[in-house]
Amino acid sequence: MSLVSDAAVRVLVDPTNPGEFFACCGLLELAERLWDGAEGWFSSHGPDFVLRPRRAQPNFESSLLIDRIAESRLTNTMTDAQLQRRAELSAMPKMGRESVPSLEVEKKALDTLWREAPVLLHEPFDLRLDWFVDDRSGGDMLKTWAGQQSVLDIASGMKEVVGTKKWIETPTQRWLSLRTKTDHLPFNFDSDLGGVGTDRDVGFSFDPLKTVKVQKRPLVELLAFVGLQRFRPRKIAMANRYRFALWFDPMVPEIAALAACDLLESPSSQAFEFPLLYRTKYLKSFLPATPIARS
C-alpha cells in the first residue's frame, strides 16, 4: 500500500501501442529511482497510467520527473581513454590511417564500441541499459535498429528533443501523445511509426519532397528504451508474436515486471500481443497490438 495517496502522475496511454506501454514501464522505472520508491498501475476505468511515490516527497511536482530526465547525462560505457583515442583516429586523414593496417583495425573496433556499447543514464537515475545485447533472456530480439546505427546516438537524439521547453511545459496527461518534427532517428518502438521507414517501405523518398516530414514522439521512444531494461514482453513460441499485459493494481517495479509479461496471469489484467515488422534482417519496428481474450 502506498504511503502517499495525494501525489500522483497520470499519463494518457493507448494500450494497443506497445511503444506507449513500455514507455509507461520506463516512467515507473525512473520514478522508482528518482523518488526512492514508486508504484504504478493502469486504470481499469480509463486509458491512463498512474504513478505515485511510496515515500513522502517534499514540494512534489509531477513536472520534476521530466525535468530530471532532460537534465540527466547520457553516455555509454566507453572509457575516457577509448573516446579520446577514437577522436584522434577519426581526425587522421583516412588515407594515412589506412596505410597503417593496425590503426584502421583499432578505429573499426572503437567505432563498433561506440555503436553497440551499453548506455548509461546518469544521476539521479544511475541506470545501465544493456538489454539489447542480452542474448540469454532474449532482449536482443527486440533490438530494432541496424548494426551500423549507434544506440547512443538514437537515444541522445530523442533525449535532446525531450529537453526542449515544449516538452517540459506539457501537462503530464499529454506526455506520451506530444509529437514533434525532428531529423533525429527514432527507435521505432512507437507503433504509429510502423508504416514509416525506408524509402522502399513507403514507395518514395521523403527527403527530396521537403514538404513531407514524419512527426515522432521522442518521449515514447526514449522511455520505451528505458522500460525494456526491466520490463520485457513474453515471446510466443514459434511465432512472430510478443505478449504484454496491463495490470490494474498498484505495483512496485519488481512485481510489475512480472505482470507486464503476463506471468502473473491475474484476472485483474488485460493481455495484448504484437508482432515485429522486419524491414531487413536487422531493422525492425513494433507494430500495433491486439487484445487477447482470457480462456
C-alpha positions in Angstrom: 0.0 0.0 0.0 1.3 3.4 -0.9 2.3 5.8 1.9 1.3 8.7 -0.3 -2.1 9.0 -1.8 -2.4 12.6 -2.9 0.8 12.8 -5.0 0.3 11.1 -8.4 1.2 11.4 -12.0 -1.4 10.4 -14.6 -0.5 9.8 -18.3 -2.9 9.0 -21.1 -1.9 5.8 -22.9 -3.1 3.8 -25.9 -2.7 0.2 -24.7 -2.7 -1.1 -28.4 0.6 0.8 -28.9 3.4 -1.3 -27.4 5.7 1.7 -27.5 3.3 3.6 -25.2 3.0 0.6 -22.9 6.8 0.2 -22.5 7.1 3.9 -22.1 4.8 3.7 -19.1 7.1 1.0 -17.8 10.1 3.3 -18.3 8.3 6.0 -16.4 7.8 3.6 -13.5 11.5 2.6 -13.6 12.7 6.2 -13.5 10.2 7.3 -10.8 11.3 4.4 -8.7 14.9 5.7 -8.8 14.1 9.4 -8.5 11.6 9.0 -5.6 13.4 6.2 -3.9 10.3 4.0 -4.3 7.3 4.2 -6.6 4.3 2.2 -7.7 2.3 2.3 -10.8 -0.8 0.8 -12.5 -3.1 1.1 -15.5 -6.5 2.5 -14.8 -9.3 0.0 -15.4 -11.8 2.8 -15.9 -9.9 4.9 -18.5 -6.9 5.0 -20.8 -4.3 6.2 -18.4 -1.3 5.1 -16.4 -0.9 6.2 -12.8 2.4 6.7 -10.9 2.8 7.7 -7.3 5.8 7.8 -4.8 5.8 5.4 -1.9 7.6 7.9 0.3 6.7 11.5 1.1 8.1 13.9 -1.5 8.5 17.5 -0.2 7.3 20.0 -2.7 6.1 17.2 -5.0 5.6 18.3 -8.7 5.0 15.8 -11.4 6.9 18.0 -13.9 10.1 17.4 -12.0 10.2 13.9 -13.4 10.5 15.3 -17.0 12.9 18.0 -15.7 15.3 15.3 -14.3 15.1 13.2 -17.4 16.0 16.2 -19.5 18.9 17.2 -17.2 20.4 13.8 -16.7 23.6 12.9 -18.6 23.5 10.1 -21.2 26.7 8.3 -22.2 27.9 4.8 -23.0 30.3 2.5 -21.2 33.4 3.5 -23.2 36.2 4.9 -21.1 37.6 8.4 -21.5 40.8 6.9 -23.0 38.8 5.0 -25.6 36.7 8.1 -26.5 39.9 10.2 -26.8 41.6 7.6 -29.0 38.6 7.3 -31.3 38.5 11.0 -31.7 42.3 11.0 -32.5 41.9 8.3 -35.1 38.8 9.9 -36.6 40.7 13.2 -37.0 43.5 11.5 -39.0 43.3 11.6 -42.8 41.7 8.3 -44.0 44.5 7.5 -46.4 47.1 8.0 -43.7 45.2 5.8 -41.3 44.6 3.1 -43.9 48.3 3.0 -44.7 48.9 1.5 -41.2 46.5 -1.5 -41.0 46.6 -1.7 -37.3 45.3 1.8 -37.0 42.3 1.0 -39.2 41.6 -2.1 -37.2 41.7 -0.1 -34.0 39.4 2.6 -35.4 36.8 0.0 -36.5 36.9 -1.7 -33.1 36.3 1.6 -31.4 33.5 2.6 -33.8 31.8 -0.7 -33.0 32.0 0.0 -29.3 30.5 3.5 -29.9 27.6 1.9 -31.8 26.9 -1.1 -29.6 28.2 -0.4 -26.0 25.6 -0.3 -23.2 24.1 3.1 -22.4 24.3 4.8 -19.0 21.7 7.2 -17.8 23.5 9.1 -15.0 22.3 10.9 -11.9 19.7 11.0 -10.5 18.8 7.7 -12.1 22.1 5.8 -12.3 20.7 3.2 -14.8 22.6 0.9 -17.1 20.8 0.0 -20.3 22.1 -3.1 -21.9 19.0 -5.2 -22.7 19.8 -5.0 -26.5 23.0 -7.1 -26.0 21.2 -9.7 -23.8 21.2 -12.9 -25.8 20.4 -15.1 -22.8 16.9 -14.0 -22.0 16.0 -12.7 -25.4 16.4 -8.9 -25.0 18.4 -8.7 -28.2 15.5 -10.0 -30.2 13.8 -6.6 -29.5 16.6 -4.6 -30.9 15.0 -2.5 -33.7 17.9 -0.6 -35.1 20.5 -1.7 -37.7 24.1 -2.7 -36.9 25.6 0.4 -38.4 23.4 2.7 -36.3 24.6 3.9 -32.9 22.2 3.2 -30.0 23.7 6.1 -28.1 23.1 8.5 -31.0 19.5 7.4 -31.3 18.9 7.7 -27.5 20.7 11.0 -27.3 18.7 12.4 -30.2 15.4 11.5 -28.6 16.5 12.9 -25.2 17.7 16.2 -26.8 14.2 16.9 -28.1 12.6 15.9 -24.7 14.8 18.6 -23.1 13.2 21.4 -25.0 10.8 23.9 -23.4 7.9 22.4 -25.4 8.2 19.1 -23.6 8.9 20.4 -20.1 5.8 22.6 -20.2 3.5 19.9 -21.4 0.8 18.6 -19.0 1.5 15.1 -17.7 -1.6 13.7 -19.4 -0.1 14.5 -22.8 3.5 13.4 -22.2 3.1 10.4 -24.5 0.9 12.0 -27.1 3.0 15.1 -27.9 4.6 14.9 -31.4 7.3 16.9 -33.0 9.1 17.2 -36.2 12.7 16.2 -35.8 15.5 14.8 -38.0 16.7 12.5 -35.2 16.2 8.8 -35.9 13.7 7.1 -33.6 14.0 3.5 -32.3 10.6 2.6 -33.9 9.1 1.4 -30.7 6.1 3.7 -31.3 3.8 1.5 -33.5 2.3 4.6 -35.1 5.6 4.7 -37.0 5.3 1.1 -38.1 4.4 2.1 -41.6 7.2 4.6 -41.9 10.7 3.7 -42.6 12.9 3.3 -45.6 12.0 4.9 -49.0 11.3 1.4 -50.3 8.8 0.8 -47.5 6.7 3.8 -48.3 7.2 3.8 -52.1 9.0 7.2 -52.4 11.7 9.2 -50.6 10.7 11.8 -48.0 13.8 13.9 -48.2 13.5 15.2 -51.8 10.0 16.5 -51.2 10.9 18.7 -48.3 7.2 19.3 -47.6 6.7 15.8 -46.0 8.2 15.3 -42.6 7.2 12.5 -40.3 6.3 13.6 -36.8 7.8 11.5 -34.0 7.1 11.1 -30.3 10.6 11.2 -28.8 9.4 10.7 -25.2 7.6 7.5 -26.2 10.8 6.2 -27.9 13.2 7.2 -25.1 11.0 5.9 -22.2 10.3 2.6 -24.0 14.1 2.2 -24.5 14.4 2.6 -20.7 11.4 0.4 -19.9 12.7 -2.6 -21.9 15.6 -2.9 -19.5 13.4 -4.5 -16.8 10.0 -4.9 -18.5 10.1 -7.4 -21.4 7.2 -8.9 -23.4 6.9 -12.7 -23.5 7.9 -14.3 -26.8 5.2 -16.6 -28.2 6.9 -19.8 -29.2 7.3 -20.5 -33.0 5.6 -17.2 -33.9 6.4 -13.6 -34.5 4.3 -12.5 -31.6 5.1 -10.9 -28.3 2.8 -10.6 -25.3 2.5 -8.0 -22.6 -0.3 -7.3 -20.1 -1.7 -4.2 -18.4 -2.0 -4.5 -14.6 -4.7 -2.7 -12.7 -3.4 -2.9 -9.1 -0.7 -0.7 -7.7 2.7 -2.5 -8.0 6.3 -1.7 -7.4 8.6 -2.3 -10.4 9.9 -5.7 -9.3 6.3 -7.2 -9.3 5.0 -5.1 -12.2 7.8 -6.5 -14.4 6.2 -10.0 -13.9 2.7 -8.7 -14.6 4.0 -6.9 -17.7 5.0 -10.1 -19.4 1.7 -11.8 -18.3 3.5 -14.2 -15.9 1.1 -13.4 -13.0 -1.9 -14.2 -15.2 -4.1 -12.2 -12.9 -7.8 -11.8 -13.6 -7.3 -8.1 -13.0 -5.1 -7.7 -16.1 -5.5 -7.4 -19.8 -3.1 -9.2 -22.2 -2.1 -7.9 -25.7 0.1 -9.4 -28.4 2.0 -7.5 -31.1 4.3 -8.6 -34.0 7.6 -7.1 -35.2 7.9 -5.7 -38.7 11.1 -6.9 -40.3 12.2 -4.2 -42.7 15.5 -6.0 -43.1 17.2 -8.9 -41.2 18.2 -6.4 -38.5 16.0 -3.3 -38.9 12.6 -3.7 -37.2 9.6 -1.8 -35.9 7.0 -2.6 -33.3 3.5 -3.0 -34.8 0.1 -2.4 -33.1 -1.1 -4.8 -30.5 -4.4 -6.7 -30.3 -6.1 -7.7 -27.0 -6.1 -11.4 -26.1 -9.1 -13.0 -24.5 -8.6 -15.0 -21.3 -9.5 -18.6 -21.7 
